[in-house]
Amino acid sequence: MLEEKNDNLQEADGKSGIETNDSTTNDAIEVSQSEIPNEDSNSETENEVENNQNLHQEALDVITNSNAEESEDETLKERHDIPIQDYNTFSLDALVDELKKLVNIDKVMSVKDHIEEIKKAFLLQYHHLIEEKKEEFLASNPDPNEEFEYHLPLKSKFDEYYNVFREKRNTHFKHLQTNLKTNLDNRLAIVEELKELINPQENIKDTLKHFNELRERWKNAGAIPKDKYNHVWNNYHFHVENFYDYLHLDREARDLDFKHNLELKQKIIARVEELVNDADINKSFRELQDLHRIWKEEIGPVSKEHRDTIWNQFSELTKKIHDKREVLFENQRANEQQNLEIKKGIIAKIEVLGTEKVNSHSQWLVQIQKVEELRNEFFAAGKVPSEVNEETWAAFKTAVRNFNAFKNSFYKDIKKDQNDNLNKKMALVTKAKELQESTDFSATTPIMKQIQEEWKQIGHVPKKYSDKIWKEFKDACNHYFDKLKEHKSEENSEEVAAFDNKKAYLDTLRAFQLTGDHKTDLDAIKAHIETWKGFGKVPFSRRHIEGKFNKILDALFEKLSLSKKESEMMRFANRIDSLSDSNDTRKLDNEKIFIMRKIEEVQNEIFQLENNIQFFTNTKNAKKENSIVTEVRKNIAIHKESLEVWKDKLKQLRNLGQE
């Protein structure tokens, strides 16, 4: 068939193999040979011509392939209006927000490439995070029966939005495939009808009318598969040109049409000449695509005498824009190479940190912070050349993994020491429980005091056991010393009188009413406290009355609207005075140990909260703090206020010991 011989026709003006006969080609070669002095020069010139043709064809192929793709799905044109950003520099939260925004765009294929790039960037960071969490889990949970589990709510959100995109894309494809097949059949039928128009027996007016109808049908026939695009379009134009060139048409009408088409194509060339000098190369290239489409799909042929000339002008200008675009790509590749060097430097720094020995938890926290900052710099550094992207990512992961392994080995050693301490303290708990019911006070008391001293000398234990074993040990010791106290305590007449006086005084205190004047009321409460102390000690078995007194004081302090700290310190002072008066040094020591432990716990909590907030501020826009960050800041303030109270209590206890 005629059209099958012309699958490689040039874009729209009939620069086909059919119009270049063998003799013409040979003549051209002969002339060239007569002008060239030797065979080597001849070969060189032929190579230059061939290379030049190849460069022109490369520029044209880029346009043709882009138009073929967009002709299949016209929504792809709109992807140029939404720039693809460097999503590797986005945080996980920012990637999810961007995905949410893009899936709400109606024309799903216009954001297809954007969403796939987002998916790639998200999964890279997500898998890296999971690997880190798994390494931390394995370091702190050596038990092989414990399975690692980690849930990131952001991943669920990402999957939800991506599934919306996938469903919209599948629906779009189904609809598109149905239309493409129908449109292709219609266009092929039009080509067949064009072939039948070359019939000298028909009336010329009827033929022209039919020809114009076919051209109109062609314009409205719709998209076809991109792999059929060039073949179908070239065949169509070949037969359109046949209609003009080989039929005996009304010459005047034909020449007017040729002239009109030539003017349109000259306008396109003029516009492309402007685009060559446009600073926005990507925009120029996209417009050039549209001009090629118009040249090819909407404008008919020109007369033979102008076809080669005008096409060569158009293709030469196309090559110039293509060359400028290649220079732009080269610059981008240079930037990617710079980014690669930056990322290599970051990897090298992490590798160094993975070999620096530090010997304390606080020093390791500094090292961890450094790696976190380098990790953020790595993701913010931008794209690297695609051929080394996987290699660079693998080197980064290896460096971070080695650092984590080095860090975890330190904490494994600490954990081993803590487990040894746990075994020692558990042995003391067992011993204290064995002795707590002993009635041989003279023999047992020195032993109990000794194991309390041993307890103080043993270091930290794993946090999850700390409170539990301390409570067991403290309860056993308290139980024994309470019995000892009862044994030594005798309810003498003075202590009984003190109890009676305090009992009577409670009724007076219950009837006490505040005046409303802060200073007057505070002085009055302090006077009540001094009066209460003046009554002296009560029998050990009746000390519950102190609790009743403290309860009434608490109610008065609450009504007095003291600051939380001031109220807390007054209650504490009253309690410590009671312990001091009773000469119970054991309880005072226990109180000091308890407060020191509370100070350590609160400090650790503050450190953890500050570490968390640093993570949030590193991964979010600091100007847009969310509710979580605000809540954490409030929590830090509360803990710091609590820490000051505990420190003041410890200071008061220590001052008591110096008096």
C-alpha positions in Angstrom: 0.0 0.0 0.0 1.1 3.5 -0.7 0.8 4.8 2.8 3.0 1.9 4.2 5.9 3.1 2.1 5.8 6.5 3.8 5.8 5.8 7.5 9.0 8.0 7.9 7.6 11.1 6.2 8.9 14.4 7.7 6.5 16.2 9.9 4.0 18.0 7.6 5.4 19.3 4.4 6.0 16.3 2.4 9.8 16.0 2.7 9.5 12.3 2.0 11.5 9.6 0.3 8.8 9.6 -2.4 9.8 13.1 -3.5 13.6 12.4 -3.6 14.4 10.1 -6.4 17.7 8.1 -6.7 19.1 10.1 -9.6 18.7 13.4 -7.8 20.6 12.0 -4.8 23.4 10.6 -6.9 23.8 13.9 -8.8 24.2 15.7 -5.5 26.9 13.3 -4.4 28.8 13.6 -7.7 28.9 17.4 -7.4 30.2 17.1 -3.9 33.0 14.7 -5.0 34.1 17.1 -7.8 34.6 19.9 -5.3 36.5 17.8 -2.7 40.2 17.3 -3.2 40.7 13.9 -1.7 38.9 10.9 -0.4 39.6 11.6 3.3 38.1 15.1 3.0 35.1 13.7 1.2 34.6 11.2 4.1 35.0 13.9 6.6 32.4 16.2 4.9 29.9 13.3 4.6 30.3 12.7 8.3 29.7 16.3 9.2 26.6 16.4 7.0 25.4 13.2 8.6 26.1 14.4 12.1 24.3 17.7 11.4 21.3 15.8 10.1 21.3 13.5 13.1 21.4 16.6 15.4 18.4 18.1 13.6 16.6 14.8 13.7 17.3 14.4 17.4 15.7 17.8 18.1 12.7 17.0 16.0 12.3 13.5 17.6 12.1 15.1 21.1 9.2 17.3 19.9 7.5 14.5 18.0 7.7 12.0 21.0 6.4 14.6 23.4 3.5 15.5 21.1 2.7 11.8 20.5 2.5 11.3 24.2 0.3 14.3 24.8 -1.9 13.5 21.8 -2.8 10.2 23.5 -3.9 12.0 26.6 -4.4 15.8 26.3 -4.5 16.2 30.1 -0.7 15.6 30.1 -0.2 19.0 28.6 -1.3 20.6 31.9 1.5 18.9 33.9 3.8 21.7 32.6 1.7 24.2 34.6 2.6 22.5 37.9 6.4 22.5 38.3 7.9 19.3 39.7 9.8 20.3 42.9 12.8 18.7 44.5 10.7 16.5 46.8 13.8 14.9 48.3 14.2 18.1 50.3 10.7 17.9 51.8 10.0 16.4 55.3 7.6 13.5 55.6 4.8 15.9 56.8 5.4 18.2 53.9 5.3 15.4 51.4 2.0 14.2 52.7 0.6 17.7 52.6 1.7 18.1 49.0 0.3 14.7 48.0 -3.1 15.7 49.5 -3.1 18.9 47.5 -2.2 17.2 44.2 -4.8 14.3 44.4 -7.6 16.9 44.6 -6.7 18.1 41.1 -9.3 16.9 38.7 -7.1 16.0 35.7 -5.2 13.2 37.4 -2.6 12.6 34.6 -1.4 16.2 34.8 0.1 15.4 38.3 1.1 11.7 37.6 4.8 12.4 37.5 4.7 14.7 40.5 2.9 12.1 42.6 5.3 9.3 41.6 8.3 11.5 42.6 6.6 12.3 46.0 6.0 8.6 46.5 9.7 7.8 45.8 10.9 10.6 48.2 8.4 9.6 50.9 9.3 5.9 50.9 13.0 6.6 51.0 12.7 8.6 54.2 10.1 6.3 55.6 12.1 3.1 55.1 15.2 4.9 56.6 13.1 5.9 59.7 11.8 2.3 60.1 15.4 0.9 59.9 16.5 3.3 62.6 13.6 2.4 64.9 14.2 -1.3 64.3 17.9 -0.9 65.2 17.0 1.0 68.4 14.4 -1.7 69.3 16.9 -4.6 68.7 19.5 -2.7 70.8 17.2 -2.3 73.8 15.3 -5.7 73.4 17.7 -8.5 72.9 14.9 -11.1 73.4 14.4 -12.8 70.0 10.8 -13.6 70.9 9.9 -10.0 71.0 8.7 -8.8 67.5 9.5 -5.3 66.3 6.4 -3.1 65.6 6.3 0.5 64.7 3.4 2.5 63.5 3.7 5.9 61.8 0.3 7.6 61.5 1.7 9.7 58.6 2.2 6.5 56.5 -1.5 5.7 56.9 -2.4 9.2 55.6 0.0 8.8 52.7 -1.5 5.4 51.7 -5.0 6.9 51.9 -4.2 9.8 49.6 -2.1 7.7 47.2 -5.0 5.2 46.9 -7.3 8.0 46.0 -4.9 8.9 43.2 -4.6 5.3 42.0 -8.4 4.9 41.8 -8.8 8.1 39.8 -5.9 7.1 37.5 -7.4 3.7 36.9 -10.8 5.2 36.1 -9.1 7.6 33.7 -7.2 4.9 31.9 -10.3 2.8 31.4 -12.2 5.7 29.8 -9.2 6.7 27.7 -8.5 3.2 26.3 -12.1 3.0 25.1 -11.9 6.3 23.3 -8.4 5.7 21.8 -9.5 2.6 19.9 -12.6 4.3 18.5 -10.7 7.4 17.5 -8.0 5.4 15.7 -10.6 3.5 13.7 -12.2 6.8 12.7 -8.9 8.3 11.6 -7.9 5.3 9.6 -11.3 5.3 7.8 -10.7 9.0 6.9 -7.3 8.1 5.4 -9.0 5.5 3.3 -11.6 7.9 2.1 -8.9 10.4 1.2 -7.3 7.8 -1.0 -10.6 7.3 -2.9 -10.8 11.1 -3.6 -8.2 10.8 -6.3 -10.7 10.1 -9.0 -10.6 12.3 -12.2 -14.1 11.2 -13.1 -15.8 12.9 -10.2 -17.1 16.5 -10.3 -14.4 18.8 -8.9 -16.8 20.8 -6.7 -18.2 17.6 -5.2 -14.7 16.3 -4.6 -13.6 19.6 -2.9 -16.7 19.6 -0.7 -16.0 16.0 0.3 -12.3 16.8 0.9 -13.2 19.7 3.2 -15.6 17.5 5.1 -12.9 14.9 5.6 -10.5 17.6 7.0 -13.2 18.8 9.4 -13.8 15.2 10.6 -10.1 14.8 11.0 -9.8 17.8 13.3 -12.5 16.5 15.5 -11.6 12.8 15.5 -9.9 12.9 19.0 -6.8 11.3 20.5 -5.2 8.1 19.3 -2.5 5.8 20.8 0.9 7.4 20.8 2.6 4.4 19.2 0.3 5.0 16.1 0.6 8.7 16.1 3.4 9.3 13.6 2.3 6.6 11.2 -1.3 7.8 11.0 -0.5 11.5 10.8 2.2 11.0 8.1 -0.2 8.9 6.0 -2.9 11.5 6.4 -0.6 14.3 5.2 0.8 12.2 2.4 -2.7 11.7 1.0 -3.6 15.4 1.5 -0.6 16.4 -0.5 -1.5 13.8 -3.2 -4.9 15.4 -3.4 -3.3 18.8 -4.0 -0.4 17.7 -6.3 -1.8 14.9 -8.4 -5.4 15.8 -9.1 -6.4 18.3 -11.6 -7.9 20.8 -9.1 -8.9 24.3 -9.8 -5.4 25.8 -9.9 -6.5 29.2 -8.5 -8.3 27.6 -5.5 -5.3 25.4 -4.9 -2.8 28.3 -5.1 -4.9 30.4 -2.7 -4.9 27.5 -0.2 -1.1 27.0 -0.6 -0.6 30.7 -0.1 -2.8 30.8 3.0 -0.9 27.8 4.5 2.4 29.4 3.7 1.5 32.6 5.5 0.4 30.6 8.5 3.7 28.7 8.6 5.7 31.9 8.1 3.9 33.3 11.2 4.9 30.2 13.1 8.5 30.6 12.1 8.4 34.3 13.1 7.1 33.3 16.5 9.8 30.6 16.9 12.5 33.2 16.1 11.2 35.1 19.1 11.2 32.1 21.2 14.9 31.4 20.4 15.7 34.6 22.3 13.3 34.0 25.2 15.1 33.7 28.6 12.6 31.1 29.8 13.8 28.0 27.9 11.3 25.5 29.3 8.4 27.8 28.5 9.8 28.3 24.9 10.2 24.6 24.5 6.6 23.9 25.6 5.3 26.6 23.2 7.4 25.1 20.4 5.7 21.8 21.0 2.3 23.5 20.5 3.6 25.2 17.3 4.8 21.9 15.9 1.4 20.4 16.7 -0.4 23.3 14.9 2.1 23.0 11.9 1.4 19.3 11.7 -2.2 18.9 12.6 -4.0 22.1 11.7 -2.2 23.7 8.7 -2.2 22.1 5.2 0.7 21.8 2.8 2.4 24.6 0.8 3.5 24.5 -2.8 6.4 22.2 -3.7 8.8 25.1 -4.4 8.5 26.3 -0.7 8.2 23.0 1.1 11.9 22.2 1.6 12.9 25.8 2.4 10.2 26.5 4.9 10.6 23.2 6.6 14.4 23.6 6.9 13.8 27.0 8.5 11.5 25.6 11.0 13.7 22.6 11.8 16.8 24.8 12.1 15.0 27.0 14.6 13.7 24.0 16.5 17.3 22.7 16.8 18.4 26.1 18.3 15.8 25.9 21.0 16.7 22.2 21.6 20.4 23.1 21.9 19.6 25.9 24.5 17.5 23.3 26.4 20.4 20.9 26.4 22.6 23.6 27.8 20.0 24.1 30.6 20.1 20.4 31.3 23.9 20.5 31.4 23.7 23.2 34.0 21.2 21.2 36.0 23.5 18.2 35.8 26.3 20.4 37.1 24.1 21.4 40.0 23.3 17.8 40.6 27.1 17.0 40.6 27.6 19.8 43.2 24.8 18.3 45.3 26.5 14.9 45.0 29.7 16.4 46.4 27.8 18.0 49.3 26.1 14.6 50.1 29.4 12.8 49.9 30.8 15.3 52.5 27.9 14.7 54.8 28.3 11.0 54.5 32.0 11.3 55.4 31.1 13.4 58.5 28.7 10.7 59.7 31.3 8.0 59.1 33.7 10.0 61.3 31.1 10.3 64.0 30.6 6.5 63.8 34.2 6.0 65.0 34.5 8.8 67.7 34.5 7.2 71.1 32.5 8.9 73.8 32.0 7.6 77.3 28.9 9.3 78.8 25.2 9.5 78.0 25.4 13.3 77.7 28.2 13.1 75.2 26.2 10.6 73.1 23.3 12.9 73.1 25.5 15.5 71.5 26.7 13.0 68.9 23.1 11.9 68.2 22.1 15.6 67.6 25.0 16.1 65.2 23.9 13.1 63.1 20.3 14.3 63.1 21.4 17.7 61.8 23.6 16.0 59.1 20.7 13.8 58.2 18.5 16.9 57.7 21.2 18.5 55.6 21.5 15.4 53.4 17.8 15.5 52.6 17.9 19.2 52.0 20.9 19.0 49.6 18.9 18.4 46.5 19.0 16.0 43.6 22.1 14.1 42.5 22.7 12.5 39.1 20.2 9.7 38.6 22.9 7.1 37.8 24.5 7.5 41.3 21.3 8.2 43.2 20.9 4.6 44.6 24.6 4.3 45.3 24.6 7.6 47.3 21.5 6.7 49.2 23.0 3.2 50.1 26.2 4.9 51.3 24.2 7.3 53.5 22.1 4.5 55.0 25.3 2.5 55.7 27.0 5.4 57.4 23.9 6.1 59.6 23.5 2.4 60.3 27.2 2.1 61.4 26.8 5.1 63.7 23.7 3.6 65.3 25.5 0.2 65.8 28.4 2.1 67.4 26.1 4.0 69.6 24.0 0.9 70.5 27.2 -1.0 71.6 27.8 1.8 74.2 24.2 1.5 75.5 24.4 -2.3 75.5 27.4 -2.1 77.9 25.5 0.4 80.1 22.5 -2.0 80.1 24.8 -4.9 81.1 26.0 -2.8 84.1 22.5 -1.9 85.0 21.4 -5.5 84.9 24.3 -6.4 87.2 23.1 -3.6 89.6 19.6 -4.9 89.3 20.7 -8.4 90.5 22.6 -6.8 93.4 19.6 -4.7 94.5 17.2 -7.7 94.1 19.5 -9.6 96.5 19.2 -6.7 99.0 15.4 -6.7 98.6 15.3 -10.4 99.4 17.5 -9.9 102.5 15.4 -7.0 103.8 12.2 -9.0 103.4 13.7 -11.9 105.3 14.6 -9.6 108.2 11.6 -7.3 108.3 9.7 -9.5 110.8 12.7 -10.1 113.1 12.3 -9.3 116.8 16.0 -9.6 117.6 16.4 -5.9 117.3 19.9 -5.6 118.7 21.3 -8.1 116.1 19.1 -7.1 113.1 19.2 -3.3 113.3 22.9 -3.0 112.4 22.4 -5.4 109.4 19.4 -3.4 108.2 21.4 -0.2 108.4 24.2 -1.9 106.5 22.1 -3.1 103.6 20.6 0.5 103.3 24.2 1.8 102.9 24.9 -0.9 100.3 21.8 0.1 98.4 23.1 3.7 98.2 26.4 2.5 96.7 24.9 0.5 93.9 24.4 2.4 90.7 21.4 2.7 88.3 19.2 -0.2 87.3 16.9 -0.4 84.1 14.2 2.2 84.4 11.3 -0.2 84.0 12.4 -2.0 87.3 13.6 1.0 89.2 10.4 2.1 90.9 9.2 -1.4 91.6 12.3 -2.7 93.5 12.7 0.6 95.3 9.2 0.3 96.7 9.8 -3.3 97.8 13.0 -2.4 99.5 11.7 0.7 101.1 8.5 -1.0 102.4 10.5 -3.9 103.9 12.9 -1.4 105.7 10.1 0.8 106.9 8.2 -2.2 108.2 11.2 -3.3 110.3 12.0 0.2 111.6 8.4 0.9 112.4 8.3 -2.2 114.6 11.6 -1.1 116.2 10.0 2.3 116.9 7.0 0.7 118.5 9.3 -1.4 120.6 11.2 1.5 121.8 8.3 3.9 122.1 6.5 4.2 125.4 3.4 6.1 125.8 4.5 8.4 128.6 2.2 10.9 130.3 3.8 13.9 128.5 3.2 12.5 125.0 -0.4 11.5 126.0 -1.0 15.1 127.3 0.4 16.4 124.0 -2.1 14.1 122.1 -5.0 15.3 124.2 -4.0 19.0 123.7 -3.7 18.5 119.9 -7.0 16.6 119.7 -8.7 19.5 121.5 -6.9 22.1 119.4 -8.2 20.4 116.2 -11.7 21.5 117.1 -10.5 25.1 117.6 -8.7 25.0 114.3 -11.7 23.6 112.4 -13.7 26.6 113.6 -11.0 29.0 112.5 -12.2 31.5 109.7 -10.1 33.5 107.4 -10.5 37.3 107.5 -9.8 37.9 103.9 -6.6 39.9 104.6 -3.8 37.8 103.1 -1.0 38.8 105.5 -3.2 38.6 108.6 -4.5 35.2 107.6 -1.0 33.9 106.8 0.4 35.1 110.1 -2.6 33.5 111.9 -2.0 30.1 110.2 1.7 30.3 111.0 0.8 30.9 114.6 -1.4 27.9 114.6 1.5 25.8 113.3 3.8 27.1 116.1 1.1 26.4 118.7 0.7 22.9 117.4 4.5 22.3 117.5 4.5 23.6 121.0 2.3 20.8 122.3 5.2 18.4 121.7 5.3 14.8 120.4 2.4 12.4 120.7 2.7 8.6 121.3 3.9 6.7 118.2 0.6 4.7 118.0 -1.4 7.9 117.9 0.6 9.9 115.3 -2.3 9.8 112.9 -3.5 13.0 114.5 -0.7 14.8 112.6 -2.4 13.8 109.3 -5.6 15.4 110.5 -3.8 18.6 111.3 -2.1 18.6 107.9 -5.4 18.1 106.2 -6.9 21.1 107.9 -3.8 23.1 107.0 -4.2 22.1 103.3 -7.7 23.4 103.2 -6.7 26.7 104.8 -3.8 27.1 102.3 -6.1 26.4 99.4 -8.5 29.1 100.6 -5.6 31.5 101.2 -4.8 31.4 97.4 -1.1 31.0 97.9 1.0 30.3 94.9 1.4 26.6 94.3 5.1 26.7 95.1 4.6 28.7 98.3 1.8 26.5 99.5 3.8 23.3 98.8 6.9 24.6 100.6 4.9 25.6 103.7 3.4 22.1 103.9 6.8 20.5 103.4 8.4 22.7 106.1 5.7 21.6 108.6 6.2 18.0 107.7 10.0 18.2 108.0 9.7 20.0 111.3 7.6 17.1 112.6 10.2 14.5 111.4 13.0 16.6 112.9 11.3 16.9 116.2 10.9 13.2 116.4 14.6 12.7 115.8 13.8 10.2 113.1 17.0 10.5 111.0 16.1 7.4 109.0 12.9 9.0 107.7 14.8 12.3 107.0 17.3 10.3 104.9 14.6 8.5 103.1 12.9 11.8 102.3 16.2 13.1 100.9 16.7 10.1 98.7 13.2 10.3 97.5 13.6 14.0 96.6 16.9 13.4 94.8 15.3 10.7 92.7 12.4 13.0 91.9 14.8 15.7 90.8 16.5 13.2 88.5 13.2 12.0 87.0 12.0 15.5 86.3 15.3 16.5 84.8 15.2 13.5 82.5 11.6 14.3 81.5 12.5 17.9 80.7 15.5 16.7 78.6 13.2 14.3 76.7 10.6 16.9 76.0 13.2 19.4 74.8 14.7 16.8 72.6 11.2 16.1 71.1 10.5 19.8 70.5 13.9 20.1 68.8 12.8 17.3 66.4 9.5 19.1 65.7 11.2 22.4 65.0 13.8 20.8 62.7 11.1 19.2 60.5 8.4 21.9 60.4 8.2 25.6 59.6 9.1 27.3 62.9 6.6 30.0 62.1 3.8 27.5 62.0 4.0 25.6 65.3 1.2 23.1 65.6 -0.8 22.2 68.7 1.5 19.4 69.6 4.5 21.7 69.8 2.5 24.2 71.9 1.4 21.5 74.3 5.0 20.2 74.7 6.2 23.7 75.5 3.5 24.0 78.2 4.5 20.7 79.6 8.2 21.8 79.8 7.2 24.9 81.7 5.2 22.8 84.2 8.1 20.4 84.7 10.6 23.2 85.2 8.3 24.8 87.9 8.1 21.4 89.6 11.8 21.0 89.4 12.4 24.3 91.2 10.0 23.1 94.0 11.9 19.8 94.4 15.3 21.6 94.5 14.0 24.0 97.2 12.9 21.0 99.2 16.3 19.4 98.9 18.0 22.6 99.9 15.7 22.9 103.0 16.6 19.4 104.0 20.3 19.9 103.6 20.1 23.1 105.6 18.4 21.2 108.3 21.3 18.8 108.5 23.8 21.7 108.9 22.0 23.2 111.9 
